[in-house]
Amino acid sequence: MTLAASLPLSADDARRIALRAQGFLGAPDRRGGVRGVLRHLGAVQLDTISVLARSHELIPYARLGAVGRPAVEKAYWSDRHAFEYWSHAACILPIEEWPHFAFRRRIKRAHGYRWHKMKDKEASCRLVLDRLRAEGPLTSTELGGAKNGGPWWDWSETKIAVEWLLDAGDVVVTERRGWKRIYDLPERAVPDALLHDDLDDRECLRRLVALAGQSLGVGTRADIADYHRLKGEQVDSVIADSGLVPVAVEGWSKPAWADPAALATTPRGRHRTTLLSPFDSLVWDRPRTERIFDFTHRLEAYVPKPKRIHGYFAMPLLAGGRLQGRVDPAREGGTLVARQLSLTTLKAARPMAEALREAAEWVGCDAVRVERAATAEQASAVTAELAAL
């Protein structure tokens, strides 16, 4: 379809549709819990950085509130409910989507390696598989060591082998313990009904495009492609059969598509006030975040400290359905410290204080201190609101 034939949407409609699709507008599905959040989003990104908590813990917290952190880990990594694989990045994925990543496993196999090459690929892979078959699920350390003793990228032959087997689908990760991947054989970890690569590339892509549309609510070709890191031409090849509806969003320069279920009812309900991980799927696509929320955000963890503007792990503040500021948090004993914060308007001082207080309680802190803000007026306003809570 052409843009002229598309259903018109206002920019506010698109924003509210996106918020509801991501679980931030309306009553949260508390019965579904963490697993319901995962199924709803389709992918939860993993990352090594841990400030208040790791990003995959922050994702359900942002939607459900103060879910116990052990309960979050148990929900992800028990009962063969999820697996880890390459989606938007390294992500936790619902186990029922295992067949739909067959296209990516085929691509990995055809490439033959990730970025490291093995000295003896056949022997090294056979050794890993034989150990897993004989001894059960193992970490890379238990398999023989992850590194050769140098920098983090100086992987051992065993680590290279097991990660390659993971890419190819001959090994699967359905659990992490203490942040370590637990490698297993797919025939043990993936339910029998799902353990196949029978779906052709087109069917895999059609499913992932449809899922991205549902998770986003509404998105451009680039938005949809970015969600599971597909290529634009892959989206083009299946978009007509995905079930998504062409829409023209006010102020968007590109054609877009929406989930028909998202268009069926007007998005209404309570807005969540919370701090967001920079890796949250609501904001992980920076151009989309700027287009929908008029808010520019960048993760500065890998920026040299003197060049940082907002801080190491600045977390956007979501309140009233808009991004109204950001804060770089840290913990000092029982105090959550706002090392640096900024607000789009002084009216955001109250929701910033509420979000900081809730986050502090979640991670076991009993005090909050504002260390630095964009202006003295903002620091004073947030401090005063904290004292009033």
C-alpha positions as CSV (number, residue, x, y, z in Angstrom):
1,M,0.0,0.0,0.0
2,T,1.0,3.6,-0.5
3,L,1.1,6.2,2.2
4,A,-2.0,7.9,0.6
5,A,-4.0,4.7,1.4
6,S,-2.8,4.6,5.0
7,L,-4.9,5.2,8.1
8,P,-4.0,8.6,9.6
9,L,-2.8,8.8,13.2
10,S,-2.0,11.9,15.3
11,A,1.4,12.0,16.9
12,D,-0.2,11.8,20.3
13,D,-2.2,8.7,19.2
14,A,1.1,7.1,18.1
15,R,2.8,7.9,21.3
16,R,0.0,6.4,23.5
17,I,-0.2,3.3,21.3
18,A,3.5,2.8,21.7
19,L,3.3,3.3,25.5
20,R,0.5,0.8,25.8
21,A,2.2,-1.7,23.6
22,Q,5.3,-1.5,25.8
23,G,3.3,-1.9,29.0
24,F,3.4,1.6,30.3
25,L,-0.2,2.7,29.9
26,G,-3.1,1.0,31.6
27,A,-3.1,-1.5,34.4
28,P,-0.1,-3.9,34.3
29,D,-0.7,-7.6,33.9
30,R,0.3,-8.6,37.4
31,R,-1.1,-12.1,37.0
32,G,1.3,-12.6,34.1
33,G,4.2,-11.2,36.1
34,V,7.7,-11.1,34.7
35,R,7.0,-13.9,32.3
36,G,4.0,-12.0,31.0
37,V,6.2,-8.9,30.4
38,L,8.7,-11.0,28.5
39,R,6.0,-12.5,26.2
40,H,4.5,-9.1,25.8
41,L,7.8,-7.4,24.7
42,G,9.1,-10.4,22.8
43,A,12.7,-9.7,23.8
44,V,14.5,-8.3,26.9
45,Q,18.0,-7.1,26.3
46,L,20.9,-8.3,28.5
47,D,23.9,-6.2,29.4
48,T,26.8,-6.5,31.7
49,I,26.4,-3.0,33.3
50,S,24.8,-3.1,36.8
51,V,24.0,0.1,38.6
52,L,20.7,-0.1,40.5
53,A,20.4,-3.6,39.0
54,R,21.1,-5.3,35.7
55,S,19.0,-4.1,32.7
56,H,17.0,-7.3,32.4
57,E,15.9,-6.8,36.0
58,L,15.0,-3.1,35.4
59,I,12.7,-4.0,32.5
60,P,9.9,-5.8,34.6
61,Y,10.5,-3.4,37.5
62,A,9.7,-0.4,35.2
63,R,6.4,-2.0,34.3
64,L,5.3,-3.9,37.4
65,G,6.9,-2.0,40.2
66,A,9.0,-3.5,43.0
67,V,9.1,-7.2,41.9
68,G,11.7,-9.0,44.1
69,R,14.9,-9.4,42.2
70,P,15.3,-13.1,43.0
71,A,11.7,-13.6,41.7
72,V,12.8,-11.9,38.4
73,E,15.7,-14.2,37.9
74,K,13.6,-17.3,38.7
75,A,10.9,-16.2,36.3
76,Y,13.3,-15.9,33.5
77,W,15.5,-18.9,34.1
78,S,13.2,-21.7,35.3
79,D,10.8,-24.2,33.8
80,R,12.3,-23.9,30.3
81,H,10.4,-20.7,29.9
82,A,13.0,-18.7,28.0
83,F,16.2,-18.9,26.1
84,E,19.0,-16.5,25.3
85,Y,19.9,-15.6,21.7
86,W,20.7,-12.8,19.3
87,S,17.7,-10.6,18.7
88,H,18.0,-6.8,19.2
89,A,21.3,-7.7,20.9
90,A,21.9,-10.6,23.3
91,C,18.4,-11.0,24.6
92,I,16.1,-13.2,26.7
93,L,13.4,-14.5,24.4
94,P,10.2,-16.5,25.1
95,I,11.0,-20.2,24.4
96,E,8.1,-20.5,22.0
97,E,10.0,-18.2,19.6
98,W,12.9,-20.8,19.2
99,P,11.6,-22.0,15.8
100,H,11.4,-18.5,14.5
101,F,15.1,-17.8,14.9
102,A,16.0,-20.7,12.6
103,F,16.7,-18.2,9.9
104,R,19.4,-16.6,12.0
105,R,20.9,-19.9,13.1
106,R,21.1,-20.9,9.4
107,I,22.9,-17.6,8.7
108,K,25.4,-18.2,11.5
109,R,26.1,-21.7,10.3
110,A,26.7,-20.6,6.8
111,H,29.1,-17.9,8.0
112,G,31.1,-20.6,9.9
113,Y,32.3,-18.5,12.9
114,R,31.5,-15.5,15.0
115,W,34.6,-13.3,15.3
116,H,37.1,-15.8,16.7
117,K,38.3,-18.8,14.7
118,M,39.2,-22.1,16.2
119,K,42.5,-23.9,15.8
120,D,40.7,-27.3,15.3
121,K,37.0,-26.6,14.9
122,E,35.8,-30.2,14.6
123,A,37.7,-31.5,17.6
124,S,36.9,-28.5,19.8
125,C,33.2,-28.6,19.1
126,R,33.0,-32.4,19.5
127,L,34.7,-32.1,22.9
128,V,32.2,-29.5,24.1
129,L,29.2,-31.5,22.9
130,D,30.6,-34.7,24.4
131,R,31.1,-33.0,27.8
132,L,27.6,-31.6,27.8
133,R,26.1,-34.9,26.8
134,A,27.9,-36.7,29.6
135,E,27.8,-34.2,32.4
136,G,24.8,-32.1,31.8
137,P,24.5,-28.3,31.7
138,L,27.9,-26.5,32.3
139,T,29.4,-23.0,32.4
140,S,32.3,-22.1,30.1
141,T,34.5,-22.3,33.2
142,E,33.4,-25.8,34.0
143,L,34.0,-26.7,30.3
144,G,37.6,-25.7,30.6
145,G,37.9,-22.0,31.1
146,A,36.6,-18.9,29.3
147,K,39.8,-17.0,28.8
148,N,43.5,-17.7,28.0
149,G,44.6,-15.2,30.8
150,G,44.7,-12.0,28.7
151,P,42.0,-9.4,28.0
152,W,38.4,-10.3,28.0
153,W,38.4,-10.9,24.3
154,D,41.2,-13.4,24.6
155,W,38.9,-16.4,24.6
156,S,40.0,-20.0,25.2
157,E,39.4,-22.5,22.4
158,T,36.6,-24.0,24.5
159,K,34.9,-20.7,25.0
160,I,35.1,-20.0,21.2
161,A,33.7,-23.4,20.5
162,V,30.7,-23.2,22.9
163,E,29.8,-19.7,21.7
164,W,29.9,-20.8,18.1
165,L,27.7,-23.8,18.9
166,L,25.3,-21.4,20.6
167,D,25.1,-19.2,17.5
168,A,24.5,-22.3,15.3
169,G,21.8,-23.7,17.7
170,D,23.7,-26.9,18.6
171,V,24.0,-25.5,22.2
172,V,21.4,-23.5,24.0
173,V,21.3,-21.2,27.0
174,T,18.1,-21.3,29.1
175,E,19.6,-20.2,32.3
176,R,22.2,-17.9,33.9
177,R,23.6,-18.2,37.4
178,G,25.5,-15.3,38.9
179,W,25.5,-13.8,35.4
180,K,27.3,-16.9,34.0
181,R,25.7,-18.6,31.0
182,I,24.7,-22.2,31.6
183,Y,25.1,-24.2,28.3
184,D,23.0,-27.2,27.5
185,L,21.9,-29.4,24.6
186,P,18.8,-28.2,22.9
187,E,17.2,-31.6,23.1
188,R,17.3,-31.3,26.9
189,A,16.4,-27.6,27.2
190,V,13.9,-26.9,24.4
191,P,10.4,-28.6,24.6
192,D,10.0,-31.3,22.0
193,A,7.2,-29.5,20.1
194,L,9.5,-26.5,19.5
195,L,12.8,-28.2,18.8
196,H,13.0,-27.9,15.1
197,D,14.3,-25.6,12.3
198,D,11.4,-26.6,10.0
199,L,10.3,-23.0,9.2
200,D,11.7,-21.4,6.1
201,D,13.3,-18.0,6.2
202,R,10.1,-16.2,5.0
203,E,7.9,-17.7,7.7
204,C,10.5,-16.8,10.4
205,L,10.8,-13.2,9.1
206,R,7.0,-12.8,8.8
207,R,6.6,-13.9,12.5
208,L,9.3,-11.6,13.8
209,V,8.0,-8.6,11.8
210,A,4.5,-9.3,13.2
211,L,5.9,-9.6,16.7
212,A,7.9,-6.4,16.4
213,G,4.8,-4.6,15.2
214,Q,2.8,-5.9,18.2
215,S,5.6,-5.0,20.7
216,L,6.0,-1.5,19.2
217,G,2.3,-0.8,18.6
218,V,3.2,1.4,15.7
219,G,6.5,1.8,13.8
220,T,8.3,2.7,10.7
221,R,10.1,0.2,8.5
222,A,13.4,1.1,10.4
223,D,11.7,0.8,13.8
224,I,10.3,-2.7,12.9
225,A,13.6,-3.8,11.5
226,D,15.6,-2.6,14.5
227,Y,13.5,-4.5,17.1
228,H,15.0,-7.9,16.2
229,R,17.8,-6.4,14.1
230,L,16.5,-7.5,10.7
231,K,17.5,-5.9,7.4
232,G,15.2,-3.4,5.8
233,E,14.8,-5.6,2.7
234,Q,13.8,-8.5,5.0
235,V,11.0,-6.4,6.4
236,D,9.9,-5.4,2.9
237,S,9.7,-9.0,1.8
238,V,7.1,-10.0,4.4
239,I,5.4,-6.8,5.6
240,A,2.4,-7.3,3.3
241,D,1.8,-10.7,4.9
242,S,2.5,-9.7,8.5
243,G,-1.0,-8.6,9.4
244,L,0.2,-5.1,10.2
245,V,-1.8,-2.1,9.0
246,P,-0.3,0.8,7.0
247,V,-0.7,4.1,8.9
248,A,0.4,7.7,8.3
249,V,1.6,9.3,11.5
250,E,1.4,13.1,11.9
251,G,4.9,14.5,11.8
252,W,6.6,11.3,10.7
253,S,8.4,11.6,7.4
254,K,8.3,7.8,6.7
255,P,5.4,5.4,6.2
256,A,4.5,3.3,9.2
257,W,2.6,0.2,10.2
258,A,0.5,-0.6,13.3
259,D,-0.7,-3.6,15.1
260,P,-4.5,-3.9,14.2
261,A,-5.3,-4.8,17.8
262,A,-3.6,-1.6,18.9
263,L,-5.9,0.4,16.6
264,A,-9.1,-1.4,17.8
265,T,-9.4,0.6,21.1
266,T,-8.3,4.0,22.3
267,P,-5.3,3.8,24.6
268,R,-6.4,4.9,28.1
269,G,-5.5,4.3,31.7
270,R,-2.9,5.1,34.3
271,H,0.6,6.2,33.2
272,R,3.5,4.6,34.9
273,T,6.1,6.9,36.6
274,T,9.4,5.2,36.6
275,L,13.1,5.3,35.7
276,L,14.0,3.4,32.5
277,S,17.1,1.4,31.7
278,P,18.8,2.8,28.6
279,F,18.4,-0.7,27.2
280,D,14.6,-0.7,27.7
281,S,12.8,-1.5,24.5
282,L,10.8,1.7,24.8
283,V,13.9,3.8,24.3
284,W,16.6,1.5,22.9
285,D,16.1,2.8,19.4
286,R,17.4,6.4,19.7
287,P,15.9,7.8,16.5
288,R,12.5,6.4,17.4
289,T,12.7,7.8,20.9
290,E,13.5,11.3,19.5
291,R,10.7,11.1,17.0
292,I,8.0,9.9,19.5
293,F,9.1,11.7,22.7
294,D,11.2,14.7,21.3
295,F,13.9,13.4,23.7
296,T,17.5,12.8,22.7
297,H,19.2,10.1,24.8
298,R,22.6,8.5,24.6
299,L,24.2,5.9,26.8
300,E,27.5,7.4,27.9
301,A,29.0,4.4,29.8
302,Y,31.5,4.0,26.9
303,V,32.1,7.7,26.5
304,P,35.3,9.1,28.3
305,K,34.3,10.6,31.6
306,P,35.4,14.2,30.8
307,K,33.1,14.1,27.7
308,R,30.0,12.8,29.4
309,I,27.0,15.2,29.6
310,H,24.4,13.3,31.6
311,G,26.5,10.6,33.3
312,Y,27.7,7.0,33.2
313,F,24.2,5.2,33.2
314,A,21.7,8.0,32.8
315,M,18.2,6.6,33.1
316,P,15.3,8.5,31.4
317,L,12.4,9.5,33.6
318,L,9.0,8.4,32.2
319,A,6.0,10.3,33.7
320,G,2.6,11.2,32.4
321,G,3.4,9.3,29.2
322,R,6.4,11.6,28.4
323,L,10.1,11.5,29.0
324,Q,10.6,14.4,31.5
325,G,14.2,14.1,32.6
326,R,17.1,11.7,33.4
327,V,19.2,10.7,36.3
328,D,22.6,9.0,36.7
329,P,22.1,6.9,39.9
330,A,24.5,5.2,42.2
331,R,24.4,3.5,45.6
332,E,26.5,4.4,48.6
333,G,25.6,2.0,51.4
334,G,21.9,2.5,52.2
335,T,21.7,5.7,50.1
336,L,20.6,6.1,46.5
337,V,22.6,9.0,45.1
338,A,21.5,11.0,42.1
339,R,24.9,11.8,40.9
340,Q,23.6,14.0,38.1
341,L,20.0,14.8,37.1
342,S,18.2,17.1,34.7
343,L,14.5,17.9,34.1
344,T,12.7,19.1,31.0
345,T,10.7,21.4,33.3
346,L,10.5,22.1,37.0
347,K,7.1,20.4,37.1
348,A,9.0,17.1,36.7
349,A,10.6,17.5,40.1
350,R,7.7,15.6,41.8
351,P,7.7,12.6,39.5
352,M,11.5,12.5,39.6
353,A,11.4,12.3,43.4
354,E,8.7,9.6,43.3
355,A,10.7,7.5,40.8
356,L,13.9,7.9,42.9
357,R,12.2,7.0,46.1
358,E,10.5,3.9,44.6
359,A,13.8,2.8,43.0
360,A,15.7,3.3,46.3
361,E,13.2,1.1,48.2
362,W,13.4,-1.6,45.5
363,V,17.2,-1.9,45.8
364,G,17.1,-1.8,49.6
365,C,18.1,1.9,50.2
366,D,16.4,3.9,52.8
367,A,17.6,7.4,51.8
368,V,18.0,9.4,48.6
369,R,20.5,12.3,48.0
370,V,20.8,14.6,45.1
371,E,24.4,15.2,44.4
372,R,24.3,17.3,41.3
373,A,21.7,18.7,38.9
374,A,21.5,20.7,35.7
375,T,20.7,23.8,37.8
376,A,20.6,24.6,41.4
377,E,16.9,25.2,41.1
378,Q,16.3,21.7,39.9
379,A,18.4,20.2,42.7
380,S,16.5,22.2,45.3
381,A,13.1,21.3,43.8
382,V,13.8,17.5,43.7
383,T,15.3,17.6,47.2
384,A,12.2,19.4,48.5
385,E,9.9,16.9,46.9
386,L,11.9,14.0,48.3
387,A,11.5,15.5,51.8
388,A,7.8,15.8,51.3
389,L,7.2,12.2,50.3
